[in-house]
């Protein structure tokens, strides 16, 4: 399954659970996860979407580490 289809499925799932979901297209920080999901009255969550055979780049691993060190939740979803 293509990454874009996995993302669309995850966005739909999160929105059905009440999250406000933003797909990041371009940011000032390369390697940032694909999606930001904001639950009502709670902290922001980040989601990196990969195909079932996808691999995180070293930059993506670094960004995930940065975010978790700021006490933010980051999940990597493999389709």
NULUMDO-287981 format. One record per residue: y, x, z of N, C-alpha, C, O in turn; residue number from 1. Coordinates in Angstrom, 3 decimals. Example, Ala and Ser with C-alpha at 12.3 -4.5 7.8 and 13.67 -1.06 7.14 Angstrom:
REM NULUMDO-287981
+----------+----------+----------+----------+----------+----------+----------+----------+----------+----------+----------+----------+-----+
|       ny |       nx |       nz |      cay |      cax |      caz |       cy |       cx |       cz |       oy |       ox |       oz | pos |
+----------+----------+----------+----------+----------+----------+----------+----------+----------+----------+----------+----------+-----+
|   -5.690 |   13.190 |    7.800 |   -4.500 |   12.300 |    7.800 |   -3.300 |   13.200 |    7.800 |   -3.319 |   14.236 |    8.465 |   1 |
|   -2.250 |   12.850 |    7.080 |   -1.060 |   13.670 |    7.140 |    0.030 |   12.900 |    7.870 |    1.138 |   13.409 |    8.039 |   2 |
+----------+----------+----------+----------+----------+----------+----------+----------+----------+----------+----------+----------+-----+
END
This chain:
REM NULUMDO-287981
+----------+----------+----------+----------+----------+----------+----------+----------+----------+----------+----------+----------+-----+
|       ny |       nx |       nz |      cay |      cax |      caz |       cy |       cx |       cz |       oy |       ox |       oz | pos |
+----------+----------+----------+----------+----------+----------+----------+----------+----------+----------+----------+----------+-----+
|   -1.181 |    0.846 |    0.000 |    0.000 |    0.000 |    0.000 |    1.243 |    0.891 |    0.000 |    1.285 |    1.899 |    0.705 |   1 |
|    2.247 |    0.524 |   -0.782 |    3.471 |    1.312 |   -0.855 |    4.262 |    1.197 |    0.451 |    4.203 |    0.183 |    1.146 |   2 |
|    4.997 |    2.254 |    0.759 |    5.794 |    2.285 |    1.985 |    6.783 |    1.116 |    2.039 |    7.004 |    0.541 |    3.105 |   3 |
|    7.373 |    0.767 |    0.906 |    8.340 |   -0.336 |    0.878 |    7.696 |   -1.667 |    1.277 |    8.338 |   -2.489 |    1.932 |   4 |
|    6.443 |   -1.885 |    0.892 |    5.749 |   -3.117 |    1.274 |    5.400 |   -3.110 |    2.756 |    5.464 |   -4.145 |    3.420 |   5 |
|    5.029 |   -1.936 |    3.273 |    4.735 |   -1.815 |    4.703 |    6.010 |   -2.096 |    5.500 |    5.976 |   -2.796 |    6.512 |   6 |
|    7.135 |   -1.543 |    5.035 |    8.416 |   -1.782 |    5.704 |    8.768 |   -3.257 |    5.709 |    9.151 |   -3.798 |    6.746 |   7 |
|    8.644 |   -3.921 |    4.551 |    8.981 |   -5.344 |    4.455 |    8.130 |   -6.166 |    5.415 |    8.630 |   -7.089 |    6.057 |   8 |
|    6.845 |   -5.831 |    5.513 |    5.944 |   -6.539 |    6.425 |    6.364 |   -6.321 |    7.874 |    6.386 |   -7.264 |    8.665 |   9 |
|    6.701 |   -5.067 |    8.226 |    7.116 |   -4.757 |    9.596 |    8.435 |   -5.447 |    9.931 |    8.605 |   -5.958 |   11.038 |  10 |
|    9.375 |   -5.463 |    8.975 |   10.659 |   -6.138 |    9.206 |   10.421 |   -7.620 |    9.487 |   10.976 |   -8.169 |   10.439 |  11 |
|    9.606 |   -8.263 |    8.668 |    9.310 |   -9.683 |    8.846 |    8.670 |   -9.935 |   10.209 |    9.026 |  -10.884 |   10.907 |  12 |
|    7.725 |   -9.077 |   10.578 |    7.053 |   -9.208 |   11.877 |    8.049 |   -9.085 |   13.032 |    8.054 |   -9.907 |   13.948 |  13 |
|    8.884 |   -8.058 |   12.978 |    9.855 |   -7.837 |   14.055 |   10.872 |   -8.975 |   14.136 |   11.213 |   -9.430 |   15.227 |  14 |
|   11.357 |   -9.434 |   12.978 |   12.333 |  -10.521 |   12.976 |   11.718 |  -11.818 |   13.518 |   12.404 |  -12.599 |   14.177 |  15 |
|   10.439 |  -12.047 |   13.245 |    9.777 |  -13.238 |   13.779 |    9.643 |  -13.172 |   15.301 |    9.476 |  -14.194 |   15.966 |  16 |
|    9.718 |  -11.951 |   15.841 |    9.648 |  -11.750 |   17.287 |   11.044 |  -11.761 |   17.923 |   11.177 |  -11.544 |   19.127 |  17 |
|   12.090 |  -12.014 |   17.114 |   13.445 |  -12.112 |   17.651 |   14.269 |  -10.850 |   17.566 |   15.389 |  -10.828 |   18.076 |  18 |
|   13.767 |   -9.795 |   16.944 |   14.516 |   -8.555 |   16.795 |   15.567 |   -8.693 |   15.694 |   15.370 |   -9.433 |   14.730 |  19 |
|   16.664 |   -7.990 |   15.838 |   17.650 |   -7.806 |   14.783 |   17.296 |   -6.467 |   14.144 |   17.390 |   -5.428 |   14.798 |  20 |
|   16.889 |   -6.479 |   12.873 |   16.333 |   -5.277 |   12.236 |   17.277 |   -4.760 |   11.158 |   17.783 |   -5.526 |   10.338 |  21 |
|   17.507 |   -3.455 |   11.171 |   18.336 |   -2.787 |   10.179 |   17.503 |   -1.708 |    9.511 |   16.924 |   -0.852 |   10.181 |  22 |
|   17.445 |   -1.755 |    8.169 |   16.783 |   -0.692 |    7.410 |   17.853 |    0.331 |    7.053 |   18.849 |    0.007 |    6.405 |  23 |
|   17.639 |    1.550 |    7.478 |   18.605 |    2.611 |    7.208 |   18.364 |    3.188 |    5.820 |   17.265 |    3.642 |    5.502 |  24 |
|   19.389 |    3.162 |    5.018 |   19.284 |    3.685 |    3.660 |   19.758 |    5.135 |    3.603 |   19.098 |    6.000 |    3.026 |  25 |
|   20.898 |    5.376 |    4.205 |   21.462 |    6.728 |    4.209 |   22.279 |    6.872 |    5.485 |   23.076 |    6.001 |    5.832 |  26 |
|   22.069 |    7.974 |    6.167 |   22.811 |    8.220 |    7.407 |   23.375 |    9.627 |    7.367 |   23.123 |   10.395 |    6.439 |  27 |
|   24.137 |    9.942 |    8.387 |   24.660 |   11.306 |    8.495 |   23.608 |   12.280 |    9.038 |   23.877 |   13.475 |    9.159 |  28 |
|   22.423 |   11.778 |    9.363 |   21.348 |   12.614 |    9.906 |   20.087 |   12.405 |    9.074 |   19.406 |   11.389 |    9.216 |  29 |
|   19.781 |   13.352 |    8.218 |   18.538 |   13.278 |    7.451 |   17.348 |   13.268 |    8.399 |   17.387 |   13.881 |    9.466 |  30 |
|   16.299 |   12.573 |    8.006 |   15.079 |   12.549 |    8.807 |   15.051 |   11.470 |    9.859 |   14.061 |   11.351 |   10.582 |  31 |
|   16.110 |   10.672 |    9.973 |   16.145 |    9.608 |   10.979 |   15.135 |    8.527 |   10.572 |   14.930 |    8.317 |    9.377 |  32 |
|   14.501 |    7.838 |   11.522 |   13.514 |    6.819 |   11.162 |   14.078 |    5.726 |   10.251 |   15.291 |    5.532 |   10.171 |  33 |
|   13.176 |    5.017 |    9.565 |   13.527 |    4.030 |    8.554 |   14.201 |    2.778 |    9.101 |   15.120 |    2.245 |    8.479 |  34 |
|   13.750 |    2.305 |   10.261 |   14.213 |    1.026 |   10.783 |   14.757 |    1.157 |   12.191 |   14.274 |    1.955 |   12.995 |  35 |
|   15.777 |    0.351 |   12.471 |   16.260 |    0.166 |   13.837 |   15.994 |   -1.288 |   14.182 |   16.395 |   -2.182 |   13.438 |  36 |
|   15.326 |   -1.537 |   15.297 |   15.030 |   -2.889 |   15.753 |   15.682 |   -3.100 |   17.111 |   15.437 |   -2.348 |   18.054 |  37 |
|   16.514 |   -4.129 |   17.197 |   17.268 |   -4.387 |   18.420 |   16.804 |   -5.714 |   19.013 |   17.108 |   -6.777 |   18.473 |  38 |
|   16.068 |   -5.655 |   20.123 |   15.670 |   -6.896 |   20.773 |   16.833 |   -7.454 |   21.587 |   17.694 |   -6.705 |   22.050 |  39 |
|   16.852 |   -8.760 |   21.756 |   17.923 |   -9.389 |   22.540 |   17.956 |   -8.802 |   23.948 |   16.931 |   -8.707 |   24.624 |  40 |
|   19.157 |   -8.411 |   24.373 |   19.363 |   -7.947 |   25.737 |   18.571 |   -6.713 |   26.114 |   18.262 |   -6.512 |   27.288 |  41 |
|   18.233 |   -5.875 |   25.128 |   17.400 |   -4.720 |   25.429 |   17.869 |   -3.501 |   24.657 |   18.899 |   -3.541 |   23.984 |  42 |
|   17.125 |   -2.438 |   24.753 |   17.454 |   -1.183 |   24.090 |   16.980 |   -1.166 |   22.645 |   16.058 |   -1.886 |   22.261 |  43 |
|   17.622 |   -0.343 |   21.874 |   17.297 |   -0.155 |   20.465 |   15.942 |    0.537 |   20.330 |   15.593 |    1.400 |   21.135 |  44 |
|   15.188 |    0.151 |   19.310 |   13.920 |    0.809 |   18.990 |   13.984 |    1.295 |   17.549 |   14.553 |    0.625 |   16.688 |  45 |
|   13.405 |    2.452 |   17.288 |   13.356 |    3.024 |   15.945 |   11.922 |    3.010 |   15.441 |   10.983 |    3.221 |   16.209 |  46 |
|   11.756 |    2.760 |   14.138 |   10.433 |    2.748 |   13.520 |   10.459 |    3.610 |   12.267 |   11.300 |    3.416 |   11.389 |  47 |
|    9.538 |    4.559 |   12.187 |    9.325 |    5.346 |   10.973 |    8.084 |    4.758 |   10.318 |    7.042 |    4.616 |   10.958 |  48 |
|    8.201 |    4.417 |    9.036 |    7.110 |    3.778 |    8.317 |    6.477 |    4.786 |    7.362 |    7.173 |    5.470 |    6.612 |  49 |
|    5.160 |    4.867 |    7.399 |    4.405 |    5.770 |    6.528 |    3.233 |    5.020 |    5.907 |    2.737 |    4.048 |    6.478 |  50 |
|    2.798 |    5.468 |    4.753 |    1.554 |    4.946 |    4.198 |    0.411 |    5.444 |    5.081 |    0.618 |    6.278 |    5.963 |  51 |
|   -0.781 |    4.934 |    4.842 |   -1.921 |    5.339 |    5.682 |   -2.201 |    6.836 |    5.570 |   -2.775 |    7.431 |    6.482 |  52 |
|   -1.801 |    7.444 |    4.459 |   -2.015 |    8.887 |    4.298 |   -0.719 |    9.684 |    4.469 |   -0.695 |   10.895 |    4.252 |  53 |
|    0.345 |    9.002 |    4.857 |    1.645 |    9.662 |    4.999 |    1.673 |   10.667 |    6.143 |    0.919 |   10.555 |    7.109 |  54 |
|    2.553 |   11.643 |    6.014 |    2.693 |   12.710 |    7.008 |    4.163 |   12.851 |    7.366 |    5.029 |   12.828 |    6.491 |  55 |
|    4.442 |   12.998 |    8.654 |    5.817 |   13.230 |    9.092 |    6.255 |   14.631 |    8.675 |    5.501 |   15.595 |    8.808 |  56 |
|    7.476 |   14.730 |    8.173 |    8.028 |   16.050 |    7.864 |    8.466 |   16.715 |    9.164 |    8.604 |   16.052 |   10.192 |  57 |
|    8.680 |   17.999 |    9.115 |    9.158 |   18.713 |   10.307 |   10.504 |   18.163 |   10.765 |   10.754 |   18.063 |   11.966 |  58 |
|   11.379 |   17.805 |    9.818 |   12.681 |   17.235 |   10.164 |   12.506 |   15.876 |   10.838 |   13.203 |   15.579 |   11.809 |  59 |
|   11.602 |   15.060 |   10.348 |   11.346 |   13.762 |   10.978 |   10.816 |   13.943 |   12.398 |   11.224 |   13.225 |   13.311 |  60 |
|    9.918 |   14.888 |   12.583 |    9.412 |   15.177 |   13.932 |   10.549 |   15.596 |   14.857 |   10.598 |   15.182 |   16.016 |  61 |
|   11.459 |   16.414 |   14.345 |   12.605 |   16.866 |   15.128 |   13.494 |   15.682 |   15.516 |   13.906 |   15.563 |   16.669 |  62 |
|   13.787 |   14.806 |   14.547 |   14.641 |   13.639 |   14.829 |   13.985 |   12.712 |   15.846 |   14.660 |   12.182 |   16.728 |  63 |
|   12.682 |   12.514 |   15.730 |   11.971 |   11.678 |   16.695 |   12.069 |   12.289 |   18.084 |   12.277 |   11.576 |   19.066 |  64 |
|   11.921 |   13.594 |   18.170 |   12.051 |   14.291 |   19.456 |   13.463 |   14.106 |   20.016 |   13.628 |   13.842 |   21.207 |  65 |
|   14.481 |   14.245 |   19.158 |   15.875 |   14.042 |   19.592 |   16.071 |   12.642 |   20.174 |   16.663 |   12.478 |   21.241 |  66 |
|   15.575 |   11.656 |   19.469 |   15.753 |   10.269 |   19.910 |   15.030 |   10.005 |   21.226 |   15.580 |    9.360 |   22.119 |  67 |
|   13.800 |   10.499 |   21.349 |   13.060 |   10.270 |   22.589 |   13.692 |   11.012 |   23.763 |   13.610 |   10.552 |   24.901 |  68 |
|   14.315 |   12.144 |   23.499 |   15.026 |   12.861 |   24.563 |   16.275 |   12.105 |   25.014 |   16.815 |   12.377 |   26.086 |  69 |
|   16.731 |   11.161 |   24.202 |   17.842 |   10.281 |   24.580 |   17.310 |    8.960 |   25.158 |   18.028 |    7.962 |   25.222 |  70 |
|   16.033 |    8.979 |   25.577 |   15.372 |    7.823 |   26.187 |   15.314 |    6.613 |   25.266 |   15.367 |    5.474 |   25.729 |  71 |
|   15.205 |    6.859 |   23.961 |   15.040 |    5.777 |   22.994 |   13.584 |    5.709 |   22.568 |   12.882 |    6.720 |   22.531 |  72 |
|   13.152 |    4.520 |   22.252 |   11.761 |    4.306 |   21.823 |   11.659 |    4.520 |   20.318 |   12.449 |    3.977 |   19.547 |  73 |
|   10.675 |    5.318 |   19.912 |   10.420 |    5.583 |   18.492 |    8.921 |    5.394 |   18.250 |    8.088 |    5.982 |   18.940 |  74 |
|    8.592 |    4.553 |   17.248 |    7.198 |    4.352 |   16.862 |    7.021 |    4.753 |   15.410 |    7.889 |    4.495 |   14.576 |  75 |
|    5.894 |    5.386 |   15.110 |    5.525 |    5.685 |   13.739 |    4.439 |    4.696 |   13.357 |    3.396 |    4.622 |   14.006 |  76 |
|    4.692 |    3.931 |   12.290 |    3.757 |    2.892 |   11.836 |    3.097 |    3.381 |   10.558 |    3.774 |    3.706 |    9.582 |  77 |
|    1.781 |    3.432 |   10.571 |    1.012 |    3.824 |    9.385 |    0.375 |    2.572 |    8.788 |   -0.336 |    1.837 |    9.473 |  78 |
|    0.640 |    2.336 |    7.491 |    0.135 |    1.120 |    6.827 |   -1.267 |    1.290 |    6.331 |   -1.834 |    0.363 |    5.753 |  79 |
+----------+----------+----------+----------+----------+----------+----------+----------+----------+----------+----------+----------+-----+
END
